Amino acid sequence: MSMLVLLIVVTIAVLLYLALKGRSRDDIFRTFGLSASEYELISTDLGKGHPRKRIGWRGVGGEPDAIFQHKRSGKLVVAEFKSRRWAKRIRPREYFQVVLYIGIARVEFRTNNVVGILAFNDKSFEIEHQSELFSSLIQLRGEVLSSLKRKRALNSRPLLSRARFSLPFKLERF
């Protein structure tokens, strides 16, 4: 009798684990507005039980919230989730983060077919690669390292005022 109860408890635990794991995978696709039948989840740090992938190039790197690959075309989608509401603004640092992830993914996965998704609680945006902005951000690595050593910024002018690129969003002032 006790063996039967133990077997039932283990079976329920396994089924519950599989149900929660499957639901969290579907939630990840839903968060970024992608179809699980069209895309394969390569990496994510959202939820548990999924592989994680850190991407990097020339000393700059990070771990996107999710990386997807289209099953037919091979298109990569690098996705970042922000837990705040959109409020009709994308913060420049959020945009720069996704542009860096797109550029690094293009190099690391050896493909130009990469887009980014920046998702908020209430809205998602698809972001294209901007090579000029990506290069500008990568070139800041030395300045960032020097600033960290000195514990103060080498150049106090904000990146937005000294880089040459167009911003496809409304600028949020702090």
N, C-alpha and C positions, 0 to 999 in steps of 0.2 A: 504494500500500500504506500509506504513512504517513498519507494522508488518511483512509483507512478506520479506522485505529487512532485517529486524532484524533476522528473522528465517534463511534466506540464509547465513548471516554473521556468525551466531552461528554454523550452520551446517558445513560451510567451516572451521571454527576454530577447531571444534571437529575432523573433518577428517584430517586436517593438524597435529593436536596433535597426533592422532593415527598413522599416517604415519611416523612421526618423531620418535615417541617412538618405533615403530616396527623396523625401520631402525637402530636405535642406538643399540637395542638388537642384531640384526644380525651383526652389526659391532663389537660388543664385542666378539661374537663367532668367527668371521673372524680373529680378532686380534690374537687370541690364536690358530687358526687352528683347531677349533673344530666344529662339526656339531650340529646345533640346533635340528635336529631330533633325535640325539643320546644322547645329554646331556641336563640336566636341569640347568638353572642358579639359584643358591641358593643365591648368594650375589655378589654385585659389587659396587665399588665406581667410576666406569667409567660411564659417562653419567648421565642422570637424570631419575627419576621415577622408580628406582630399589631399592630393599631392600639392606641394608648394614649390615654386620656382623663383629663384632670385635671378634677376637679369642685370648685367653690368657691361660697361664699355669704357675704356680709358680712365678707370678709377672712379667712375660715376655709376651708381647702381641703385637698385631698389627692388621691392617685391610688390608688383601690382596686385590689386585685390583679386583679379581674375584674368586669365588668358584663355581665349577661345580660339578654335580653328574651324572654319567652315568645312564641312565634310566633302563638298564637291569642288569648290574653287580653291581651297587652301588658304583663303584670306584669314589673316590673324586679327583678332580683336583684343586689344589691351584695355582692360576696364578698371576704373577706379570708382569706389563708392564713398560718398560723403553723407554722414548721417543727419546733416542739417537740411532744412527746407531750401529750395532754390532762391526764393525771394527776389527774383528777376536780376540776379547778379551771380557772376562767377568770379571768384577771387583770383587775382593774377597767379598766386602761388599754386592754386589748384590746376589752373590751365597749364602752367609751366611743368608741373609734375607729369601730367598726361603727355605733353609734347615730348618730354624726356623719355618716358616709357615707350612711346611710339618709335622714336628714333633708335633707341637702344634695341628694341625688339627687331627692327629692320636689319640691324647689323648682326645680332645674335642668331636670328633664325634665317638669315640670308635670303630675305624676300622684301620686295618693295610694296607688297600687297598687305599693308598693315593700317588699321584705323584705331582710334581710341574712342572709348565711351566714358563720359563723366556723368555719373548717376547721382541724383539727390533723392531724398525721400519722396519727392513729388514730381520729378522730371528728369529726363535723360537727354544728353547731348552727344552727338557723334562729332568727333574732332579729327581733322585731317592732319597729315604730317606737314610741318613747316620747316624746311631744311635750314633756312637762314636763322630762325629762332633757335632751333636745336643746336646749331653750331655755336651761336652766341652763349647759350646756356652751358654747353660743354667747356667752352673756353673760360668760364668763370671758376672752374675747379681750383686753379692756382690761387686766385684771389680769395676764395673761400678758405682754403687751407691756411693761407697767411693770416687771414682775419681770425681764424680759430686760435692760431699760435699767439697772436698779439692780444687776443680777447677784446678786440674792437674792430669795427669795419675799416678796411683800407680806403674804400670809396663810399662815402655816406650818401651819395646820390642814388635814389632808387633805380633798379634795373629798368623800369618802365620809361624813365626819362633819359637813359643813355644808350639804349639798344634801338636798332632800327628794324622794326617789324610792325605789322598791322595786327591789331587785336580784334578778333571777331566776336567780342562780347562787350557788355557795358562794364566800364571800369568801376570798381568799388573803392572808394576813398576811406581811409582809416582815420 
